[in-house]
């Protein structure tokens, strides 16, 4: 269980690092766009991301990961 959690965190950090390394100006544009959204929409976006992540984890587990 701990190994799976560490693997997941490591993969997230790799993807985040790639985004910052390959497209730092795009990250700044994304942050500006997020600042322009009302708090309620940002919260909804966060909840949707959580739901999508849970669905991906469930799918991975169902496929035998």
C-alpha positions, 0 to 999 in steps of 0.5 A, a space after each residue: 500500500 505504501 509502495 503504491 502511494 509512493 509510486 503515485 506521488 513519484 509519477 505526479 512529481 515527474 509529470 509536474 516537473 516535465 510541465 515546468 521544465 518544458 513549458 514554463 510560460 504555459 504554466 504562467 498563462 494557466 495560473 493567470 487563467 485560474 486566477 480569473 475564474 471565480 472561487 466557486 468555479 475553481 472549487 468545481 474544477 478541483 472536485 472534477 479533477 478529484 473525481 477523474 483521478 479516483 475514476 482513473 485509480 479505480 480503472 487501473 485497479 480493475 485492470 490489475 494494477 
